[in-house]
């Protein structure tokens, strides 16, 4: 199953300052997980052409945090939800 993501692996690698291709599979998985969480939280179907920059940023922050803290998320969760809150269908 091919899924279109709102942020590319190269964008995430730039955000995370990752130069190697060694973790590409992990990054792909984390992007899918972060985007699914963003979509579930906001109630929006996310598409690359119509996605607001703040939602893309939230996904990048979430991926970076998951990548750095593979045992559990600790840092970026508040930022993730704060970036997404204005886009949440039905309010907070």
N, C-alpha and C positions, 0 to 999 in steps of 0.2 A: 504494500500500500504506500503510495507516494503522497506525502503531505507537503503543502506549500507553507513555508514558514515566513513570518514577518520580519525576521532578521536572519542574515546569512551567517554561516560559520566564519567566514572571513571577517565580518563585522565584529563578531564575538571575540575572535582571536585578536583583533586590533584592540578592542576594549580591555581584554585581559592581558595584553602584552605577551601573547603566545606566538613564538616564531616557528615552532616545530609543527609538523603534521602528525606527530605520534599520537596525539589525543583527539584526532578528528572524529572518530567514532563516538567517543565519550561526549564531545561537544555537540554532535548531532543529536544524541539522546537527550542531553540536558536542555537543548533548545526546544525540542518537542515537549518535554515535561513542563518547562517554564511557560511556554505558550499555552499549553492546555490549562495550566493553573490560572493564567491571566484571563483566558476565555471563560473559564468556569466562574471566576470571581466577578468579572464585569457583566457576564451574560451576553457578550458580543461574539459574533463570528468574525474572527480576525483575518484580514486579507492584506497582503503587502502593499497594494496600491492605495488603500483607504485607511490604513492604520495610523493613528496619531503618533507623533514622535515620542510622547510621554509613555505610551504603551510599549513601543519598541525599546525605550530606555529601561523600563521596568523589567522587561524580559532579559535584557543584557545584564542588568544588576543581579537578577535572580540566578542567571546562568553563571556569572562570575562567582557568586557566593557559593553555589552548589559545587562548582569546580574546585574552589579553594578549600571548602569544608565538606569533604565527601562523606564524612561520618554523620553529619547533621548540619542543618542551616542555623546560623547564629547571627550574622551581621545584617544582611540585606533585606530581611523580611519586612521591617517597618518601611523602608524606602520603597520596596516593591508595592506594598499596599497603598502607600500614600500617593504614589504616581498613578495608580489605577483607580483610586476612589472617585475622582471626578467623572469617570467614564462608566461607572457601575450603573447598570439598568435598574431602575427602581430606587435609586439613592443608596444611602448607607444603611 
